[in-house]
Amino acid sequence: MPRGGLQIVQPTNLAEARLKSYAAEFHAHDALSWRAIIDHRPVCAEECWPEGLEQSDYYRGFMQPANLRYAAAAPLADPVLPGYAGAWHIYRTQAQGPFTDQHRQAVLDAADQMNQIAREARETRLAPECARERAQSHRPAWRQIVLNSSSSPVLNGVADQIDPTVLNQVQSDSRQRLGHNDTKPPRSGRVTVADSVGGLCNFHVNSYRQYPGLGEGPFVFYCLEPDYCDWQTLRPTDVAADTELARLVPALHYMQEEFRNHPTLNEIARTVHLSPFHFHRRFTQLLGITPKHFLLQCQIYQAKRMLAAREKELVEIAAACGFAHQSHFTSRFKQAAGLTPTGWRKLAARRHAAVHPA
């Protein structure tokens, strides 16, 4: 998920204590998931801890208390949100014995089926306008950049798919964060950088002084905020293991439907039966974006659609998207997108012409 790191989203019957212990500590030790993701292949736990699985914190703290001795994982392309890879785990007890090559192939085959099911589910949930936008999307396949202590990308293929201008700025920010004299870099935050054509990319940032699941030293996660269409396809059942996160998903869809009417924090929180304070705090922590920023994201997305259609004047678009007046629209749009509405409309026209030459 786009707040940096790993989290368990399935199955629904996982004990709450195990879910919380993983989220609080053991995700940072989960070399099994990261090896499957980075290598794009099924792996067994013994491959991920050369010093011995039984010596690892992951085994002693997460597996052993549940009487689990063997583990295997296969990569999932984007099980919940586009651009955020994952892994499917399967465990065996001591009595069941280790995984064979046949078992690993079965794990990989099942992961391929899961990838297909997740992809088809998102496509059926996608509104027609989002489907059309996806066909012309310039967003990278990878939405998460993980940098090591040298500010080099950890995930294969990121450097080839991310706009070089964006990557350079992210690496510069990483060096500043890791260069702090104190022993603990800034934990989290939000960073906005410009791409090579002047558009803005918003990243949620999470820093770790140690992240053993990826190696020695500090690591910094830069997570590109999902867009309107990404959130539109999310369902509570996609993150069923995390009941608190699943509870917030209806609030996302409520904001997507009502953003033009300027719903208050009280009104939004009421849809999921939470106090405004608790809703704001947990929404921000679990989704990596504040409710206010999400409402603005909805407005900007709708404005971009209408600008690209070239059917309405700016004053009409401002009113249709819930902005107080045209100057307010122009100011907020430039703040969020890096270009004025007119400038963005011209850029969209050039991109459309490049995709659909005369």
N, C-alpha and C positions, 0 to 999 in steps of 0.2 A: 504494500500500500504506500501511497505517496507521502508518508511522513518520515521515511528513512528507516532501513532495517528490515526485519522479517516479522511476520505475525501469522498465527494459525487461524485459518478461516473455516476449515472443516476438520473433523466431522462435528455434527451437532451434539453428540453425546459425550464430548470430552469433559472431564471433571474440571470445574472452575479453578481449583487449586493448580492444576497442571497448566491451564491456559495462562493464568496470572504469572506463574513462575517462569514460563517460557517468555512472555512479554517483558517481564522485568529483568531477566538475566540470561536465560539460556539461548535466546535468539542470537546473541552476540557470540556464542560458542558453536553455533550450528554450521560447522564446516561441511556437513553432509549436503545441506541444501545448496550452499554456495558452490561446491565442487560440481554438483550436477548442473547448475545454471551456467557456470563459466565454461565447463567442458562440453556442454550440450550432449550429455550421454548419461546412462544409468550408472550409478556408483554404489559400492558397498561401504559401510562405515569404516572397515579396516583400511581402506585406501585413503581415508581422509585424516586419520590420526596415526601417522607412521610410528609414533612412539608407543602405540598400543591404545586401542579403544578404551580399555578398562582403566587407563590412567587419565582419561580426559574428564574434564568437568561436566561435559555434556552427558557422558555415560553415567557418571556417579551421581549427578544431580537430577537428571531428567529421565534416563532410561532405567537405571537399576531400581529406583523406588517402585516402578511399575512392573518389575520382574521381566524386563525386556533385555535380551542379550545381543541380538543381531539387528541390523538396520540397513535398508537400501533406499535409494531415492532416484527418481527420474525427473528430468526437467519439464516444466510446463511453460509454454510460450507466454501466455498472459491470462492466467486463470480467473482474474477478477476484473482488472482494468487494462486496457490496451497499453503496451509499453512497459508493463511491470511484470517481470518474469517470476516464476515460482517453482516449486518442486512438490512432488507427491512422495510421501514417505510410506514405507511398509516395514513392520517390525516382526521379529520372531523371538520366541523364548529360547532358553537354553535347551529345553527338551525338544523343540521343533527343529533345532539344528541350523547351520549356516545356510546362506543363499547359494544356490548353484547357478551356473550360466543360464540354465533353462528358466530359473526364477527371474533372473535379471531381464531376460528377454520378455517375459510376461509382464514385468513392471513397466518396461518401455512401451509395449503394445497398449497397455492400459492407459499410460500417460498420453499416447497419441490419440486415443479415443476421447480422453478428457479434453484435450486441446480442441478437437473437432466439435465436441458438444458445447464447450464454452463459447467458441467462435460463432456457432450457429445460433446460440441463445442470444448473444449480443445483437446479431444481425436482425433477428425477429423483433427485438425490442426497440430497434433504432427507428426514429421517426423518418419519414421520407426525405425531409430537408437535410437531416443529419447524414443520411446515406449518400445523398448527392454531394454534400460537402466532403465526406470521407473519400470519395472518388477523386477529388482534386486536392486532397490534404497535403500540406508540406511539412507536417509534424513528423519527427523522426520515429523510427520503429522502437528505439530505446528511449524511454523517458527518464531513466535513472542513471546518473553519472556517479560512480564511486571512485574517489581518488585516494591514493595511499599517501604515505608520509613524504613522498617525492612529488606529490600532486600529479601522478600519472594515473590514467584510467585503469581500473581493475577488470572491468567487464570487456570481453572481446567484442570488437566491432563498433564500440562507441565512438572512437576517434574518427571512424570512416563515415558515420551517419549523422554526427552532430555538426552543425554549422561551425566552422573553424573559429569564427569571431566569438561565438558563444563559448566554445570550449576554452579559448584563451582567457576570457574574462572569468570563467568559473575557476580555472586553475590559478589565476592571480588572486582571487578571493580566498581560495583554499590556502595558498601560501601565507596570506595575511593571518588567517585564523590559526594556522599551525605555528606561526612565528611569534605568537604571544609569549611573553616572558613568564607568565604564570604557568603552573603545571597542568592547568585544565583549560582547553580551548573553549570558546563559546559553544554552548550545547546545541542550541537550535535557533532558527530565525527564518527570515524570508529575504531572498536576494532577487533583484530584477536586473537583467542584462539585455543589451540590445543585440540583435542579430545583424547580419551583413547588409540587410536592406532597410534597417532602421526600426523594425518591429521589436517588441519587447517580449522577453521570455521570463516568466515568474517561476522561481524555484523555491521549494521548501528545503531548508538545509538542516542537517543533523550531523553533529561532530561526535566522534568517540575517541577518547584517549587511548583505549585498547579495544580491539574487535577481533579476538582470537579466531573466529570463524573464517576470517579472510587472511590472517597472517599477523606478523609482528607490527607494533607501533600504531599510531593513530590513523583513522580513516575519516573522510568527510563524504557524506551522502548529499547529492544535489538531485532533488526530485521535481521534475517538471510538473506543474500543477495540471491535473486532468482538465479537459475543457468541458463545456456544457454537454456535448454529446456523450462524452465518456461517462459522466455522472448519470446521464439519462438512462443508461443501460444497467446500472447497478440495482440489485434487488437484495432485500434482507436475507434471502436464502443463500446468496453468494458468500456471505460472511457469517453463516449461521453459528459457527463456534463462538464467535465474539458477540454475545447477546447485546452488549452495550452499544457496539458499533451498529449492529443490525437495527437496533431501536431508532437510530438517528436517520436511517435511509429515507423513511417517509417524509421527514422534515426537508430533506434535499429536494424531493419531488414537489413538495408543497411550495417551496421557494421558486422552483422553476416555473410553476403554474401561475404564481401570484406576484412575481417581482414587479410587474407594472403598477400594482396597487400599493407598493411600499409597505409590505407587512412589517409590523414591529417585532422586536425580539420577543416580547410577551406572547404575541399571536403565534409566532413560529414555535416557541417552546411549548406552547399549549397543545400543539398537534401531536407531540410525543410525551405529554404529561410530565414535563420537567419544569423546574423553576428556571427563570431566565438566566440566572447566574450559573447554575450547574450546566444548563444546556450550552451556553456560550463556551464555558471552560472545556467541557468534554468534546464538543464539536471541533473546536480548534485543535485539541490534543490528538484526537483520533483521526481526523481527516486532513490535518495539515493546512487548513485555511479557515479564516474566521467567517462567521455568518455574513458579516458586512461585505467582505471581499467576494463571497460567493454570490450574493445578490448583485453586486456590480458585474461579476462575470456573466451572469444571466443577461443583464442589460447590454453589455458589450457584444455578446454573441448575437443577440437579436439585431442590434444595430449593424453589425458586420453583414449579416444576411441581407438586410434591406439596402445597405450601401452597394453590395455586389449586384443586387437585382437592378439597380439604377432606375427604379420606377417612382421614387419619391424624393422630394427636396429634404434638405437637412432639418428644417423646422418641423416637418411632418414626422421624420424619423425620431427626432428628439421626443416628441409628444407620445408616439407609439411605444417607445421603449421606457417611458416613465421618468424622463428627465424634466426638470422644472422649466427649462427654456433652452434655446439653441446654444447660447454661450456656455451654459452649464454642461450641456452634452459635449460640446467641443473640448472643454477643459478636461472632463473626466475621461473622455475617449482617448485623448492624447496621453493622459497620465497612465492609462491602462494599456494602450496599444503602441505607444511610442510615435504615432503619426496622427495628424489631424484627420477627421472623417474624410475630408476631400482627398488628402494624400493617400489614405488607405484605400479609398475607392479607386484611385488611379492605379495603385499597386495591384489590387484585385483584378482590374481589367487587363493589365499586362500579363499577369499569371494565367488568366483564363485564355488569353490569346496564344500564350505559349503552349497550353495544353490542347487547345482546339484551333490550330492554325487554319487560316482561310484557304 
